[in-house]
Amino acid sequence: MNLNENPRVIGLANALALDVIDPVDAIRTYCRQTVEGFLRGLKHVASMEELQRIVCVHLNVTVHEVWSDADVEALARQYLAAGEIIFATLAKQLSPDAYGVLLRLQKRGRRPCFAAVIDCRGDKHLKRYWTIWHEIAHALTFVEQSELALRRTTESGPAKDPLEQLTDMVASDFAFFDALFLPAFHTELNGDNRVSFALAQRVRQRFCSDASLASTINACVTAAPMPTIMIEAGLAYKKSERARISAGEDGVAPRLRVLKSIPNQAARDAHVHIPKQMRVPLTSVIARVYSDDLETILDRGTAEENLRDWTTSGGERLTNAKVLIEARRFGDHVLALVTVV
């Protein structure tokens, strides 16, 4: 279902007294204007750390990072001693699929008061920066009469809660705040004709080293003036293959397919796209990098290709477009940057 048609998203827009014809855009605009109001009168915001501090002060949000089980227990004891009973379930709320939680505190005052607990244990620390802004986004869209006392940030996926999907969109508006991100991006782009992994790493160091490389790549693709698509590929079954497996058929092998495909506005305007679940051609550099051959990864991670070589099982081809593809393997997936040349 389109998020604009989701009853919970429409309900949130209605509770915020916003337009319910295009509730997603209305809510994102509302959040941006709210933060702009926090910054009004300030001469300059120098860093993302300063932006986070300013926004948290205005929203009455205290951010806590927990890096061990002992940290979780100590934080729970601290708040329980202050009478915040909701912290009795903190360890349970920070389940293996949860990256953070926003808790409404019982402390009463003119404004709601929150504690954002960011789970940095194990590999979860890789999403620490994003999770902080996700919890801040929850606080930005808090509605007194309808919000629960607790909001959990969980693993993303096709069945992700619609309000969590919306919150991701709001978080993206601030985790890579235009006023700070775009100058860093354009300084590093500096005449380059495409977004590359090296460029994204330079932007990350200049803009905010706390941001993950993957999220920085996504922000660079979004900001790029040239048609660019970021795709993630991995072994997967198409729908008909899953049905065959469910029917008991043996020997159905997964193929390297597009798991995510994120075009920027320039790519959409040029009508260049790579559909999700599309099979990656064996001739593509993406498939060669996935082969996990060290020489291939080091020496041939970039190649010029034509999207017409991408075909469906029915023989249909993608548009005739020359592209430069740079691919890198991360674990069992390949991340690729596809730029129209």
Residue pairs with C-beta under 8 A, 6 or more apart in sequence:
1 162
3 9
3 23
3 24
3 162
3 165
3 166
4 10
4 22
4 23
4 24
6 162
8 162
8 163
9 23
9 24
9 27
9 162
9 163
9 166
10 20
10 23
11 146
12 23
12 27
12 141
12 143
12 146
12 163
12 166
13 19
13 20
13 23
13 26
13 27
14 20
15 143
15 145
15 146
16 26
16 27
16 30
16 141
16 143
18 26
18 27
18 30
19 25
19 26
20 26
24 166
24 169
27 141
27 166
27 170
28 169
28 170
28 173
31 137
31 140
31 141
31 170
31 173
31 174
32 173
34 140
35 55
35 140
35 174
38 54
38 55
38 58
39 45
39 54
42 54
45 51
45 54
45 179
45 180
47 180
47 208
48 175
48 177
48 180
48 207
48 208
48 210
48 211
49 208
51 174
51 177
51 180
52 63
52 132
52 133
52 136
55 61
55 136
55 174
56 62
56 63
56 136
59 111
59 114
59 136
59 139
59 140
60 109
60 111
60 112
60 113
60 114
60 139
61 102
61 114
61 115
61 116
61 135
61 136
61 139
62 114
62 115
62 116
63 116
63 118
63 132
63 135
64 75
64 115
64 116
64 117
64 118
65 71
65 118
65 120
65 128
66 72
66 75
66 94
66 117
66 118
66 119
66 120
66 121
67 120
67 121
67 125
68 121
69 91
69 121
72 90
72 91
72 94
73 91
75 87
75 90
75 117
76 87
76 88
76 90
76 91
79 86
79 87
79 90
79 105
79 115
80 87
80 88
83 106
84 103
84 105
84 106
84 115
85 106
86 103
86 104
86 105
86 106
86 149
86 150
87 103
90 101
90 117
93 101
93 150
93 152
94 101
94 117
94 119
97 154
97 155
98 119
98 152
98 153
98 154
99 118
99 119
99 124
99 127
99 131
99 134
99 153
99 154
99 155
100 116
100 117
100 118
100 119
100 131
100 132
100 134
100 135
100 152
100 153
101 116
101 117
101 119
101 135
101 150
101 151
101 152
101 153
102 114
102 115
102 116
102 117
102 135
102 138
102 139
102 150
102 151
103 114
103 115
103 116
103 117
103 149
103 150
104 112
104 113
104 114
104 142
104 147
104 148
104 149
104 150
105 113
105 114
105 115
107 113
112 139
112 142
112 144
114 139
114 142
116 132
116 135
116 136
116 139
118 128
118 131
118 132
118 135
119 131
120 128
124 131
126 212
127 212
128 210
129 175
129 208
129 210
129 211
129 212
129 215
130 171
130 175
130 211
130 212
130 215
131 153
133 171
133 174
133 175
134 153
134 167
134 168
134 171
135 151
135 153
136 171
136 174
137 167
137 168
137 170
137 171
137 174
138 151
138 167
140 170
141 166
141 167
141 170
153 164
153 167
154 160
154 161
154 164
156 168
172 219
175 211
175 215
175 219
176 207
176 211
176 215
176 216
176 219
176 222
180 207
180 208
181 203
181 207
181 219
181 223
182 223
184 203
184 206
184 207
185 203
185 207
185 219
185 220
185 223
187 206
188 199
188 202
188 203
188 206
189 195
189 199
189 224
192 199
193 226
193 339
193 341
194 224
194 226
194 228
194 324
194 326
194 337
194 339
194 341
195 217
195 220
195 221
195 224
195 226
195 228
195 337
195 339
196 326
196 337
197 213
197 217
197 326
197 328
197 337
199 220
200 213
200 216
200 217
200 220
201 213
201 216
203 216
203 219
203 220
204 211
204 213
204 216
207 216
211 219
214 330
214 335
217 230
217 335
217 337
218 230
218 262
221 228
221 229
221 230
221 262
221 264
221 337
222 264
222 265
223 264
224 264
224 266
225 266
226 266
226 339
226 340
227 263
227 264
227 266
227 267
227 269
227 270
227 272
227 339
227 340
228 263
228 264
228 266
228 267
228 337
228 338
228 339
228 340
229 261
229 262
229 263
229 264
229 267
229 272
229 273
229 274
229 337
229 338
230 260
230 261
230 262
230 335
230 336
230 337
230 338
231 258
231 259
231 260
231 261
231 262
231 274
231 286
231 335
231 336
231 338
232 258
232 259
232 260
232 333
232 334
232 335
232 336
233 256
233 257
233 258
233 259
233 280
233 286
233 290
233 333
233 334
233 336
234 256
234 257
234 259
234 332
234 333
234 334
235 254
235 255
235 256
235 257
235 332
236 254
236 255
236 257
236 259
236 277
237 245
237 252
237 254
237 255
238 255
238 257
238 277
238 313
239 277
241 252
241 254
244 252
245 252
255 279
255 280
256 279
256 280
256 286
256 287
256 290
256 334
257 277
257 278
257 279
257 280
258 274
258 275
258 276
258 277
258 278
258 280
259 276
259 333
260 276
261 273
261 274
261 275
261 276
261 278
263 272
263 273
263 274
267 273
267 340
270 321
270 340
271 319
272 307
272 319
272 321
272 323
272 340
273 318
274 307
274 310
274 318
274 338
278 310
278 312
278 318
279 310
279 311
279 312
279 313
280 286
280 287
280 290
280 310
281 287
281 309
281 310
281 311
283 305
283 309
284 303
284 305
284 309
284 310
284 325
285 300
285 301
285 302
285 303
285 305
285 325
285 326
285 327
285 336
286 325
286 327
286 334
286 336
288 296
288 300
289 296
289 297
289 300
289 301
289 327
289 328
289 329
289 334
290 329
290 334
292 329
297 328
297 329
301 326
301 327
301 328
302 324
302 325
302 326
302 327
303 324
303 325
304 322
304 323
304 324
304 325
304 341
305 322
305 323
305 324
305 325
306 320
306 321
306 322
306 323
307 317
307 318
307 319
307 320
307 321
307 323
308 317
308 318
308 319
308 320
308 321
309 317
310 317
310 318
311 317
311 318
321 340
322 340
322 341
323 338
323 339
323 340
323 341
324 338
324 339
324 341
325 336
325 337
325 338
325 339
326 336
326 337
326 339
327 334
327 335
327 336
327 337
328 334
328 335
328 336
329 335
